Amino acid sequence: MSLFLQAELDPVFLTMGQTLSDDNMNSTLLEDDDEAGYTPYNKRPETFIVPVLFAIIFIVGVLGNGTLVVIFLRHRSMRNIPNTYIFSLALADLLVILVCVPTNGVIYTFEEWIWGETMCRITEFGKDVFYGVSVFTLTALAADRYCAIVNPLRKLQTKPLTVITAILIWVLAVICATPAAIVSNLVDLPVKNRTLNWTIVTCQPYGDPSEKFTPIYAKYNVILKAIIYYILPLSIIGVLYVLMARRLHVSARDMPGEKAGPQRAQARARRHVARMVVTFVIVFVVCFLPQHIFNLWFHCNPNSRDEYDHFWHILRIVGFSLSFLNSCVNPIALYCVSGVFRQHFHRYLCCKPIVTTKRLGMSTALSGADTCQQYMSTIRRTNNQSNNNTVQPHNGASPTHSIVITENR
């Protein structure tokens, strides 16, 4: 294995936990080139591409997730059950961008870790915490949508319970990330050839690679992470959505004609939120799949060090970058699928007024958490307010048509 492989050090590759012998190093060198096998940083394309990408992730992520946090905190009407989980997700993404992106974004710019041992532990611990919060929150969102669609009359879906669940998710994520805070440390790795002899300070998430049990610990660590953070929650989400799809299909088929209008509108609102959660899940799957594939291949394949080539090198960098890109993509996805959040984004980022649609005389069947302003973009007038704005029919009967009033604020 060449010096090119050992010298390109980042937290993802440092999980490999390996050092090279002098014989292996010297075998990669050409007689007329003392640095053959080692590619200097200024000659690697990722040295220039990755920092630019991370700068974009930082700017977009801070603006997007910061705006989501402000929307939830400033607008009481946005604090329903699904949005509580979205707030927790946005907070985790914002923290990973503020804590981890700056320190990891320059890994391909400098030859070694420059932030010290404390930041090494904080960064590795923070990544695992925020990673866990993201996937556990997506699972909770899917479970919430399952309860809302399959059994919407259950009283277990309450805001206090949702807040408690979100807090427990953070506690669980901290517990799962504790080994990273304990084991991560700085290690000096030797880089040698015929004329050069120096060490590179690296941040190792699995401990000193020279210790006997480090490779074993790294192997089972990445396997458990793949199960706990990826395979198991995504399997649960998949089962829940299959059950939801069956329920929606049966409900649409058996819905009575006289109740079809209100019930279809209510089901449409719930499907809208379910699609929003599916969007988050798809983004998560795409962003973390390459990293899990690389880590499992490298730690579970006994010949991975010999088989490491440009394909795996590119996959390693892509997985490393996508894992952080996930933190800034969720606000963009929410902007695309939610009209209400889109208007709030326009208000805070573009200084555009919010256009509020008021529907008068709406059926009471559309009231409830799933069909409130967040998903229907409407504000319903109470009976005390309706006298000022509702146009009554000449026969004195209750209005049968909705009157839509658009206001800017």
C-alpha positions as CSV (number, residue, x, y, z in Angstrom):
1,M,0.0,0.0,0.0
2,S,1.4,3.4,-1.0
3,L,2.2,6.5,1.1
4,F,-0.6,8.2,-0.9
5,L,-3.1,6.0,1.1
6,Q,-1.6,6.7,4.5
7,A,-0.9,10.4,4.1
8,E,-4.4,11.4,3.0
9,L,-5.7,11.6,6.6
10,D,-9.3,12.5,7.5
11,P,-11.7,11.2,10.3
12,V,-13.3,8.7,7.9
13,F,-10.0,7.2,6.7
14,L,-8.5,7.3,10.1
15,T,-11.0,4.7,11.2
16,M,-8.8,2.3,9.3
17,G,-6.4,2.2,12.3
18,Q,-3.3,1.0,10.5
19,T,0.4,1.9,10.0
20,L,2.8,0.9,7.4
21,S,6.0,-0.9,7.8
22,D,9.2,0.5,6.4
23,D,9.4,-2.4,3.9
24,N,5.9,-1.7,2.6
25,M,6.6,2.0,2.3
26,N,9.9,1.5,0.5
27,S,8.5,-1.0,-1.9
28,T,6.2,1.7,-3.3
29,L,9.1,4.1,-4.0
30,L,10.9,4.6,-7.3
31,E,14.6,4.8,-7.3
32,D,14.8,8.2,-8.9
33,D,11.9,9.8,-6.9
34,D,12.2,10.0,-3.2
35,E,8.5,11.0,-2.9
36,A,7.0,8.5,-5.2
37,G,3.8,7.1,-3.8
38,Y,3.1,10.3,-1.8
39,T,0.9,13.0,-3.4
40,P,1.4,16.4,-1.9
41,Y,-1.7,18.3,-0.8
42,N,-1.3,21.0,-3.4
43,K,-1.5,18.4,-6.1
44,R,-4.7,16.7,-5.0
45,P,-8.0,18.0,-6.4
46,E,-9.9,17.3,-3.2
47,T,-7.6,19.8,-1.4
48,F,-9.5,22.6,-3.3
49,I,-12.9,21.0,-3.9
50,V,-13.7,19.8,-0.4
51,P,-13.1,23.1,1.5
52,V,-15.2,25.0,-1.0
53,L,-18.0,22.4,-0.7
54,F,-17.8,22.7,3.1
55,A,-18.0,26.5,3.0
56,I,-21.2,26.2,1.0
57,I,-22.6,23.6,3.4
58,F,-21.8,25.9,6.3
59,I,-23.5,29.0,4.8
60,V,-26.6,27.2,3.5
61,G,-26.9,25.1,6.7
62,V,-26.6,28.0,9.1
63,L,-29.2,30.0,7.1
64,G,-31.6,27.2,6.5
65,N,-31.5,25.5,9.9
66,G,-31.2,28.7,11.8
67,T,-34.3,30.0,10.1
68,L,-36.2,26.8,11.0
69,V,-35.2,27.3,14.6
70,V,-36.4,30.9,14.6
71,I,-39.7,30.0,12.9
72,F,-40.5,27.4,15.6
73,L,-39.5,29.7,18.5
74,R,-41.2,32.8,17.3
75,H,-44.5,31.4,15.9
76,R,-46.7,29.6,18.4
77,S,-48.9,28.4,15.5
78,M,-46.0,26.4,14.2
79,R,-45.5,24.4,17.4
80,N,-47.5,21.3,16.6
81,I,-46.4,17.7,17.0
82,P,-44.7,17.1,13.6
83,N,-43.0,20.5,13.8
84,T,-41.6,19.8,17.2
85,Y,-39.6,16.9,15.7
86,I,-38.6,19.1,12.8
87,F,-37.3,21.7,15.2
88,S,-35.2,19.0,17.0
89,L,-33.9,17.8,13.6
90,A,-33.0,21.4,12.6
91,L,-31.3,22.1,15.9
92,A,-29.1,18.9,15.5
93,D,-28.2,19.9,12.0
94,L,-27.4,23.4,13.1
95,L,-25.1,22.2,15.9
96,V,-23.3,19.7,13.7
97,I,-22.6,22.5,11.2
98,L,-21.4,25.0,13.8
99,V,-19.3,22.4,15.7
100,C,-18.1,19.8,13.2
101,V,-18.1,21.4,9.7
102,P,-15.4,24.1,10.4
103,T,-13.0,21.5,12.0
104,N,-13.5,18.9,9.3
105,G,-13.7,21.2,6.4
106,V,-10.0,21.9,6.5
107,I,-8.9,18.3,6.8
108,Y,-8.0,18.2,3.1
109,T,-6.2,21.6,3.4
110,F,-3.7,20.8,6.1
111,E,-1.4,17.8,6.4
112,E,-2.4,17.1,10.0
113,W,-5.1,17.7,12.7
114,I,-4.6,21.3,14.0
115,W,-7.4,21.6,16.5
116,G,-6.0,19.8,19.5
117,E,-7.1,16.8,21.5
118,T,-10.1,18.4,23.1
119,M,-11.7,19.4,19.8
120,C,-10.9,15.9,18.5
121,R,-13.0,14.4,21.2
122,I,-15.7,17.0,20.9
123,T,-15.9,16.7,17.1
124,E,-16.2,12.9,17.1
125,F,-18.6,12.9,20.0
126,G,-20.7,15.7,18.4
127,K,-20.9,13.9,15.0
128,D,-22.3,10.8,16.6
129,V,-24.8,12.7,18.8
130,F,-26.2,14.8,16.0
131,Y,-26.2,11.8,13.7
132,G,-28.2,9.8,16.2
133,V,-30.6,12.6,16.8
134,S,-31.3,12.9,13.1
135,V,-32.1,9.2,12.5
136,F,-34.0,8.7,15.8
137,T,-36.1,11.8,15.1
138,L,-36.9,10.6,11.6
139,T,-38.1,7.3,13.1
140,A,-40.2,9.2,15.7
141,L,-41.7,11.3,12.9
142,A,-42.7,8.2,10.9
143,A,-44.2,6.7,14.1
144,D,-46.2,9.9,14.6
145,R,-47.5,9.9,11.1
146,Y,-48.4,6.2,11.5
147,C,-50.5,7.0,14.6
148,A,-52.1,10.0,12.9
149,I,-53.2,8.0,9.8
150,V,-53.9,4.6,11.2
151,N,-55.6,5.6,14.5
152,P,-56.1,9.4,14.5
153,L,-58.4,9.4,17.5
154,R,-55.8,8.2,20.0
155,K,-55.1,10.6,22.8
156,L,-51.4,9.6,23.1
157,Q,-50.4,12.2,20.5
158,T,-50.0,15.2,22.7
159,K,-47.5,18.0,22.7
160,P,-46.1,17.2,26.2
161,L,-45.4,13.6,25.1
162,T,-43.8,14.8,21.9
163,V,-41.5,17.1,23.8
164,I,-40.6,14.3,26.2
165,T,-39.9,12.0,23.3
166,A,-37.7,14.6,21.6
167,I,-35.7,15.0,24.9
168,L,-35.3,11.2,25.3
169,I,-34.0,11.0,21.7
170,W,-31.2,13.5,22.6
171,V,-30.4,11.5,25.7
172,L,-30.3,8.2,23.7
173,A,-28.0,9.9,21.1
174,V,-25.7,11.1,23.8
175,I,-25.5,7.6,25.4
176,C,-24.7,6.0,22.0
177,A,-22.0,8.7,21.3
178,T,-20.2,8.4,24.7
179,P,-17.6,5.8,23.5
180,A,-16.5,8.3,20.8
181,A,-15.8,10.9,23.5
182,I,-13.9,8.4,25.6
183,V,-11.8,6.6,23.0
184,S,-11.0,9.4,20.5
185,N,-7.6,10.9,20.9
186,L,-4.6,12.3,19.0
187,V,-2.0,9.8,17.5
188,D,1.2,10.5,15.8
189,L,1.5,8.4,12.6
190,P,4.9,8.0,11.0
191,V,5.4,8.9,7.4
192,K,8.8,7.7,6.0
193,N,10.7,7.1,2.9
194,R,14.3,7.2,1.9
195,T,14.9,10.8,2.6
196,L,11.9,11.9,4.6
197,N,11.1,11.0,8.2
198,W,8.3,12.9,10.0
199,T,5.1,12.3,11.9
200,I,1.5,13.5,11.2
201,V,-0.8,14.3,14.1
202,T,-4.1,12.6,13.5
203,C,-7.5,12.5,15.3
204,Q,-8.3,8.8,15.7
205,P,-11.9,8.0,16.6
206,Y,-11.1,4.4,17.5
207,G,-8.0,5.0,19.6
208,D,-4.3,4.3,19.0
209,P,-3.9,2.0,15.9
210,S,-0.8,0.5,17.4
211,E,-2.8,-1.1,20.2
212,K,-3.8,-4.7,19.8
213,F,-7.6,-4.4,20.2
214,T,-8.1,-1.2,18.2
215,P,-8.8,-3.0,14.9
216,I,-11.3,-5.3,16.6
217,Y,-13.0,-2.3,18.4
218,A,-13.2,-0.4,15.1
219,K,-14.7,-3.3,13.3
220,Y,-17.5,-3.9,15.7
221,N,-18.0,-0.2,16.2
222,V,-18.8,0.5,12.5
223,I,-21.0,-2.7,12.4
224,L,-23.0,-1.5,15.4
225,K,-23.3,2.0,14.0
226,A,-24.6,0.7,10.7
227,I,-27.2,-1.3,12.5
228,I,-28.3,1.2,15.2
229,Y,-28.0,4.4,13.0
230,Y,-29.0,3.1,9.6
231,I,-30.4,-0.4,9.0
232,L,-32.7,-0.8,12.1
233,P,-34.3,2.7,12.0
234,L,-34.8,2.6,8.2
235,S,-36.4,-0.8,8.5
236,I,-38.8,0.4,11.1
237,I,-39.6,3.5,9.0
238,G,-40.2,1.2,6.0
239,V,-42.6,-1.1,7.8
240,L,-44.5,1.9,9.2
241,Y,-44.9,3.4,5.8
242,V,-46.1,0.2,4.3
243,L,-48.8,-0.1,7.0
244,M,-49.7,3.6,6.4
245,A,-50.0,3.0,2.6
246,R,-52.3,0.0,3.2
247,R,-54.5,2.0,5.6
248,L,-54.8,4.9,3.2
249,H,-55.8,2.6,0.4
250,V,-58.5,0.8,2.5
251,S,-59.8,4.2,3.8
252,A,-60.1,5.6,0.3
253,R,-62.0,2.5,-0.9
254,D,-64.4,2.2,2.1
255,M,-65.1,6.0,2.6
256,P,-68.9,6.7,2.6
257,G,-70.0,9.1,-0.1
258,E,-71.6,11.7,2.2
259,K,-68.4,12.0,4.3
260,A,-66.0,11.7,1.4
261,G,-65.4,15.5,1.2
262,P,-64.3,16.3,4.7
263,Q,-62.5,13.0,5.2
264,R,-60.7,13.2,2.0
265,A,-59.5,16.7,2.8
266,Q,-58.3,15.4,6.2
267,A,-56.5,12.4,4.7
268,R,-54.9,14.7,2.1
269,A,-53.4,16.9,4.8
270,R,-52.0,13.9,6.6
271,R,-50.6,12.4,3.4
272,H,-48.9,15.8,2.8
273,V,-47.0,15.5,6.1
274,A,-46.2,11.9,5.4
275,R,-44.7,12.8,2.1
276,M,-42.6,15.5,3.8
277,V,-41.2,12.9,6.2
278,V,-40.5,10.5,3.3
279,T,-38.5,13.3,1.7
280,F,-36.3,13.7,4.8
281,V,-35.8,9.9,4.9
282,I,-34.7,9.7,1.2
283,V,-32.2,12.5,1.8
284,F,-30.9,10.7,4.8
285,V,-30.5,7.4,3.0
286,V,-28.7,8.9,0.0
287,C,-26.3,11.0,2.2
288,F,-25.2,8.3,4.6
289,L,-25.2,5.2,2.4
290,P,-21.7,5.8,0.8
291,Q,-20.1,6.3,4.2
292,H,-21.6,3.1,5.6
293,I,-20.6,1.1,2.5
294,F,-17.0,2.3,2.7
295,N,-16.6,1.8,6.5
296,L,-18.1,-1.7,6.4
297,W,-16.1,-2.7,3.4
298,F,-12.8,-1.5,4.9
299,H,-13.3,-2.9,8.4
300,C,-14.9,-6.2,7.5
301,N,-12.8,-7.1,4.4
302,P,-9.4,-8.5,5.5
303,N,-7.9,-7.5,2.1
304,S,-9.2,-4.0,2.0
305,R,-5.8,-2.4,2.5
306,D,-4.5,-4.2,-0.6
307,E,-7.6,-3.6,-2.6
308,Y,-7.9,0.1,-1.8
309,D,-7.8,1.9,-5.1
310,H,-9.1,5.2,-6.7
311,F,-12.7,3.9,-6.7
312,W,-12.6,3.4,-2.9
313,H,-10.7,6.6,-2.5
314,I,-13.4,8.6,-4.3
315,L,-16.2,6.8,-2.4
316,R,-14.5,7.6,0.9
317,I,-14.4,11.4,0.0
318,V,-17.9,11.3,-1.4
319,G,-19.2,9.6,1.7
320,F,-17.3,12.0,4.0
321,S,-18.8,15.0,2.2
322,L,-22.3,13.7,1.9
323,S,-22.6,12.9,5.6
324,F,-22.2,16.7,6.3
325,L,-24.2,17.7,3.2
326,N,-27.2,16.0,4.9
327,S,-27.2,18.8,7.5
328,C,-28.0,21.5,5.0
329,V,-30.3,19.7,2.6
330,N,-33.2,19.2,5.0
331,P,-34.3,22.9,5.0
332,I,-34.1,22.9,1.2
333,A,-36.3,19.8,1.1
334,L,-38.8,21.4,3.5
335,Y,-38.8,24.6,1.5
336,C,-39.8,22.5,-1.6
337,V,-42.6,20.4,0.0
338,S,-44.2,22.8,2.5
339,G,-45.9,26.0,1.3
340,V,-46.2,27.4,4.9
341,F,-42.5,26.9,5.7
342,R,-41.7,28.4,2.2
343,Q,-43.6,31.6,3.1
344,H,-41.7,31.8,6.4
345,F,-38.4,31.3,4.6
346,H,-39.4,34.2,2.2
347,R,-40.2,36.4,5.2
348,Y,-37.0,35.9,7.1
349,L,-34.5,35.4,4.2
350,C,-36.0,37.6,1.5
351,C,-38.0,40.1,3.6
352,K,-41.3,39.2,1.8
353,P,-44.6,39.5,3.6
354,I,-46.5,36.3,4.4
355,V,-49.7,35.8,2.3
356,T,-52.3,34.3,4.6
357,T,-55.4,32.6,3.1
358,K,-58.5,32.8,5.3
359,R,-61.3,30.4,4.6
360,L,-64.7,31.2,6.0
361,G,-67.4,28.7,6.6
362,M,-65.1,25.7,6.5
363,S,-66.4,22.4,7.6
364,T,-65.5,21.5,11.2
365,A,-64.3,18.2,10.0
366,L,-61.1,19.9,8.9
367,S,-60.2,21.1,12.3
368,G,-57.4,19.4,14.2
369,A,-53.7,19.2,14.4
370,D,-53.2,17.8,11.0
371,T,-55.2,20.3,9.1
372,C,-54.3,23.5,10.9
373,Q,-52.4,26.5,9.4
374,Q,-49.2,24.6,9.1
375,Y,-50.5,22.2,6.4
376,M,-53.6,23.9,4.9
377,S,-52.1,27.5,4.9
378,T,-55.4,28.7,6.4
379,I,-56.7,30.6,9.4
380,R,-60.2,29.8,10.5
381,R,-62.4,32.5,11.9
382,T,-64.2,31.8,15.1
383,N,-68.0,32.4,15.5
384,N,-67.3,35.7,17.2
385,Q,-65.1,36.9,14.3
386,S,-67.2,35.6,11.5
387,N,-69.9,38.3,11.9
388,N,-67.5,40.9,10.6
389,N,-66.4,39.2,7.4
390,T,-68.8,36.4,6.5
391,V,-71.3,37.0,3.7
392,Q,-74.6,35.5,4.8
393,P,-77.1,34.0,2.3
394,H,-80.4,35.9,1.8
395,N,-82.4,33.0,3.3
396,G,-80.5,33.2,6.6
397,A,-79.0,29.7,6.3
398,S,-75.4,29.0,7.1
399,P,-73.0,29.7,4.3
400,T,-72.4,26.8,2.1
401,H,-69.4,28.2,0.2
402,S,-66.0,29.2,1.4
403,I,-64.9,32.9,0.9
404,V,-61.2,33.3,0.6
405,I,-59.6,36.5,1.8
406,T,-55.9,37.1,1.1
407,E,-54.0,39.4,3.3
408,N,-50.4,40.5,3.4
409,R,-48.6,40.8,6.8
